[in-house]
């Protein structure tokens, strides 16, 4: 799914290097992934949307991730 949205799932890298071409986001993300909160890393934008907007409501939780 990331290919369909030009790897938009790698949002942190986009903010760190906004001029970087979308095709290089996956490689750059791998370099900083160990710094990210694991609950905030999703395998795809589709997975994130289902988890955030559908499953969280079914489970009775508010949408989104609360990071201390």
Order of alpha helices (4+ residues) and beta strands (2+ residues): alpha-alpha-alpha
